[in-house]
Amino acid sequence: MPVIDCHQHFWTFGKRAHKFPPSVGTRLDRDFTPEDLRPQLTQAGVDYTILVQSLNDLDETREYLDLSREIDYIAGVVGWVPLADPAACARALESMKPHGKLVGIRHLIAYEPDPDWLLQPAVRESLGLLAKANLVFEAIPVNDRQFESVLTVTREMPELKVVLNHMGNPPVAENGWEPWATQIARAAKLRNMSVKLSAGLALVMKWQWSTQEIRRYADHVLGLFSPDRVMAGSNWPVVVLGGTFDEVWRGITELVVDLTPTEREAVLGGSARRIYGL
């Protein structure tokens, strides 16, 4: 079974500006390219990746789709479309059809001032378009209210495949548990939702990777969702704030070492193949 990293990014900093929090400093303010990542994938034994949008920017998505035709290890692209404008969303999706490899859409709801942004009628209409196109919607909530909006949309739109990014931002750095643990339990009951076993920016800005410290959160996710709805992701290059690619990927494989061989294959590639329709 091919090993798939379900979450990574590229960017050329001089071409398209990113607004990282000041605490990040200059560690991410440089180019991260396919050739930077390739040797790290080889060393870690990763065969393919899912390239995920890093900006709410249609041009970036088109660039990613072009890149996916050139780079052999990119199995799919999770891009961006203007969900708040259903007509523009439909046009964007139609224009991307010939490019192939578009497997999902993500919007960085963390940067929306309205925590209920996802619940707007126009956004819900666009999410319906994603469902009809058999595209995954990826959600990255960073607070309880945003998490609730993701749960509401997932529950009320059972035809939409939703992927929760970065385990829903667990409070690892604070050694916290609630309300995250209960929200994960509620999320797991929604059969159209899957989750990424990865660490997000909100976490790695204040925490250095520790497999031991993140294990109980990963165990909670795996136990509730089951491995067939969990996908391993590095979140490179964001994760360099908390550890090297090799350190993080080895940590993820250690988190699933006690699973059966079939379950490990699911988390490390099989679930991504099925959920994204690769």
C-alpha positions as CSV (number, residue, x, y, z in Angstrom):
1,M,0.0,0.0,0.0
2,P,1.5,3.4,-1.0
3,V,2.3,5.7,1.9
4,I,0.6,9.1,1.5
5,D,1.2,12.3,3.4
6,C,-2.2,13.9,3.3
7,H,-1.2,17.4,4.1
8,Q,1.6,19.6,2.8
9,H,2.2,23.0,1.2
10,F,4.6,24.9,-1.1
11,W,5.1,28.6,-1.5
12,T,7.3,31.1,-3.3
13,F,7.5,33.9,-0.8
14,G,8.5,36.6,-3.2
15,K,5.5,35.8,-5.5
16,R,2.7,35.5,-3.1
17,A,2.8,37.1,0.4
18,H,1.9,35.1,3.5
19,K,0.9,36.8,6.8
20,F,2.3,34.6,9.5
21,P,2.0,35.6,13.1
22,P,4.9,37.7,14.4
23,S,5.9,35.0,16.8
24,V,6.8,32.8,13.9
25,G,9.5,35.3,12.9
26,T,11.3,34.5,9.6
27,R,11.3,30.7,9.9
28,L,8.6,30.4,7.3
29,D,9.3,33.5,5.4
30,R,11.2,31.8,2.6
31,D,10.6,29.6,-0.4
32,F,9.5,25.9,0.2
33,T,9.6,24.0,-3.1
34,P,8.9,20.5,-4.4
35,E,12.6,19.8,-4.6
36,D,13.1,20.8,-1.0
37,L,10.5,18.2,0.0
38,R,11.5,15.4,-2.3
39,P,14.5,14.1,-0.4
40,Q,12.7,14.2,2.9
41,L,9.8,12.1,1.5
42,T,12.3,9.6,0.1
43,Q,14.1,9.4,3.5
44,A,10.9,8.9,5.3
45,G,9.5,6.3,2.9
46,V,6.5,8.5,1.8
47,D,5.4,7.8,-1.8
48,Y,2.8,10.5,-2.5
49,T,1.3,13.7,-1.0
50,I,-1.8,15.8,-1.0
51,L,-0.9,19.4,-1.7
52,V,-3.1,21.7,0.3
53,Q,-3.9,25.4,-0.2
54,S,-2.1,27.9,2.1
55,L,-4.0,31.0,1.0
56,N,-7.6,31.9,0.2
57,D,-6.4,32.6,-3.3
58,L,-7.6,31.1,-6.6
59,D,-4.4,31.8,-8.4
60,E,-2.5,29.7,-5.9
61,T,-4.9,26.8,-6.5
62,R,-4.4,27.0,-10.3
63,E,-0.6,27.1,-9.7
64,Y,-0.9,24.0,-7.5
65,L,-2.9,22.2,-10.1
66,D,-0.2,23.0,-12.8
67,L,2.4,21.8,-10.3
68,S,0.6,18.5,-9.7
69,R,1.0,17.7,-13.4
70,E,4.7,18.2,-13.2
71,I,5.6,16.7,-9.8
72,D,5.2,12.9,-9.8
73,Y,4.6,12.5,-6.0
74,I,1.6,14.9,-5.8
75,A,-1.4,12.6,-5.9
76,G,-4.1,15.3,-5.4
77,V,-4.7,19.0,-4.7
78,V,-7.0,20.6,-2.0
79,G,-7.5,24.0,-3.4
80,W,-9.6,27.1,-2.7
81,V,-12.7,28.6,-4.4
82,P,-14.8,31.6,-3.3
83,L,-17.4,29.8,-1.2
84,A,-19.1,33.0,-0.2
85,D,-20.1,33.6,-3.9
86,P,-21.9,30.5,-5.2
87,A,-21.9,31.7,-8.8
88,A,-18.2,32.4,-8.8
89,C,-17.6,29.1,-6.9
90,A,-19.4,27.2,-9.7
91,R,-17.4,29.0,-12.4
92,A,-14.1,28.3,-10.6
93,L,-14.9,24.6,-10.2
94,E,-15.9,24.3,-13.8
95,S,-12.6,26.0,-15.0
96,M,-10.6,23.5,-12.9
97,K,-12.1,20.4,-14.3
98,P,-9.6,20.0,-17.2
99,H,-6.7,20.3,-14.9
100,G,-7.5,17.1,-12.9
101,K,-6.2,16.1,-9.5
102,L,-8.5,18.6,-7.7
103,V,-9.7,16.4,-4.8
104,G,-11.0,18.9,-2.3
105,I,-11.5,22.5,-1.2
106,R,-10.4,24.3,1.9
107,H,-11.1,27.8,3.3
108,L,-9.1,29.2,6.1
109,I,-12.0,30.0,8.4
110,A,-9.6,30.9,11.2
111,Y,-9.1,34.3,9.4
112,E,-12.8,35.1,9.2
113,P,-14.0,37.5,11.9
114,D,-17.4,35.8,11.9
115,P,-17.0,32.4,13.8
116,D,-20.2,31.3,12.1
117,W,-19.0,32.1,8.6
118,L,-19.6,28.6,7.4
119,L,-23.3,28.8,8.3
120,Q,-24.1,31.6,5.9
121,P,-26.6,30.6,3.2
122,A,-24.3,31.5,0.3
123,V,-21.5,29.4,1.8
124,R,-23.8,26.5,2.4
125,E,-25.0,26.7,-1.2
126,S,-21.4,26.5,-2.4
127,L,-20.7,23.5,-0.1
128,G,-23.6,21.8,-1.9
129,L,-21.7,22.3,-5.1
130,L,-18.7,20.6,-3.7
131,A,-20.8,17.6,-2.6
132,K,-22.3,17.3,-6.1
133,A,-18.8,17.4,-7.6
134,N,-17.7,14.7,-5.1
135,L,-15.0,17.0,-3.7
136,V,-14.0,17.0,0.0
137,F,-14.4,20.1,2.1
138,E,-11.6,20.6,4.6
139,A,-12.1,22.5,7.8
140,I,-9.5,24.0,10.1
141,P,-11.2,25.4,13.2
142,V,-9.0,27.1,15.8
143,N,-11.5,27.8,18.5
144,D,-14.6,26.2,20.0
145,R,-17.1,28.4,18.1
146,Q,-15.6,27.6,14.8
147,F,-15.5,23.9,15.7
148,E,-19.2,24.1,16.4
149,S,-19.9,25.6,13.0
150,V,-18.0,22.8,11.4
151,L,-20.0,20.2,13.3
152,T,-23.3,21.9,12.3
153,V,-22.5,21.9,8.6
154,T,-21.3,18.3,8.7
155,R,-24.4,17.1,10.5
156,E,-26.8,19.1,8.3
157,M,-25.1,18.2,5.0
158,P,-24.6,14.4,5.2
159,E,-23.9,14.3,1.4
160,L,-20.8,16.4,2.0
161,K,-17.5,14.7,2.8
162,V,-15.8,16.8,5.5
163,V,-12.2,16.4,6.6
164,L,-11.2,18.0,10.0
165,N,-7.6,19.2,9.8
166,H,-5.0,18.7,12.4
167,M,-7.1,16.7,14.8
168,G,-9.3,19.7,15.4
169,N,-6.4,21.6,17.2
170,P,-6.1,19.7,20.4
171,P,-4.7,21.6,23.5
172,V,-1.4,19.6,23.6
173,A,0.8,22.5,24.6
174,E,-1.4,23.2,27.7
175,N,-1.9,19.5,28.4
176,G,-5.6,20.3,28.3
177,W,-8.5,18.1,27.3
178,E,-11.9,19.6,27.3
179,P,-13.9,20.9,25.5
180,W,-11.8,19.4,22.6
181,A,-12.2,15.8,23.7
182,T,-16.0,16.0,23.8
183,Q,-16.1,17.9,20.4
184,I,-14.0,15.1,18.9
185,A,-16.4,12.5,20.3
186,R,-19.3,14.4,18.7
187,A,-17.4,14.7,15.4
188,A,-16.7,11.0,15.3
189,K,-20.4,10.2,15.3
190,L,-20.8,12.1,12.0
191,R,-20.0,9.4,9.4
192,N,-19.3,11.9,6.7
193,M,-16.4,13.4,8.7
194,S,-12.8,12.2,8.7
195,V,-9.8,13.7,10.4
196,K,-6.1,14.3,9.8
197,L,-3.5,13.0,12.2
198,S,-1.3,16.1,12.0
199,A,-0.2,19.2,14.0
200,G,-1.4,22.6,12.9
201,L,0.2,26.1,13.0
202,A,-1.8,27.1,16.1
203,L,-0.1,24.2,17.9
204,V,3.5,24.2,16.6
205,M,3.9,27.9,17.1
206,K,4.1,27.2,20.9
207,W,5.0,23.5,21.1
208,Q,8.0,21.3,19.9
209,W,7.0,17.9,18.5
210,S,6.8,15.3,21.2
211,T,5.3,11.9,20.3
212,Q,4.8,11.1,23.9
213,E,2.9,14.3,24.6
214,I,0.6,14.1,21.6
215,R,-0.1,10.4,22.0
216,R,-3.1,10.6,24.2
217,Y,-4.8,13.0,21.8
218,A,-4.0,10.8,18.8
219,D,-5.3,7.7,20.7
220,H,-8.5,9.6,21.4
221,V,-9.0,10.4,17.8
222,L,-8.1,6.9,16.5
223,G,-10.3,5.2,19.1
224,L,-13.4,7.3,18.2
225,F,-13.0,7.7,14.5
226,S,-11.3,4.3,13.8
227,P,-8.4,4.1,11.4
228,D,-10.5,4.1,8.2
229,R,-11.4,7.7,8.8
230,V,-8.0,8.9,10.0
231,M,-5.2,10.1,7.6
232,A,-1.6,10.9,8.4
233,G,-0.3,14.3,7.5
234,S,3.0,16.1,8.0
235,N,1.8,19.7,7.5
236,W,5.2,20.5,6.0
237,P,6.6,23.1,6.0
238,V,4.6,24.6,8.8
239,V,5.7,21.8,11.0
240,V,9.3,22.9,10.8
241,L,8.4,25.3,13.6
242,G,8.0,22.2,15.9
243,G,10.3,19.6,14.4
244,T,11.9,18.2,11.3
245,F,9.9,16.4,8.6
246,D,11.7,13.1,9.5
247,E,11.1,13.6,13.3
248,V,7.4,14.3,12.8
249,W,6.8,11.5,10.3
250,R,8.6,9.0,12.5
251,G,6.5,10.3,15.4
252,I,3.3,9.7,13.4
253,T,4.3,6.2,12.5
254,E,5.0,5.5,16.2
255,L,1.5,6.7,17.1
256,V,0.0,3.9,15.0
257,V,2.5,1.2,15.8
258,D,0.1,-0.7,18.0
259,L,-2.6,-0.9,15.4
260,T,-3.1,-4.0,13.2
261,P,-1.2,-4.0,9.9
262,T,-4.5,-3.3,8.1
263,E,-5.3,-0.4,10.3
264,R,-1.8,1.1,10.0
265,E,-2.1,0.9,6.2
266,A,-5.3,2.8,6.4
267,V,-3.9,5.7,8.4
268,L,-0.7,5.8,6.4
269,G,-2.3,5.8,2.9
270,G,-5.4,3.7,2.5
271,S,-7.9,6.2,4.1
272,A,-6.5,9.0,1.9
273,R,-6.9,6.9,-1.3
274,R,-10.6,6.2,-0.4
275,I,-11.6,9.6,1.0
276,Y,-10.1,11.6,-1.8
277,G,-10.9,9.1,-4.5
278,L,-7.3,8.9,-5.7
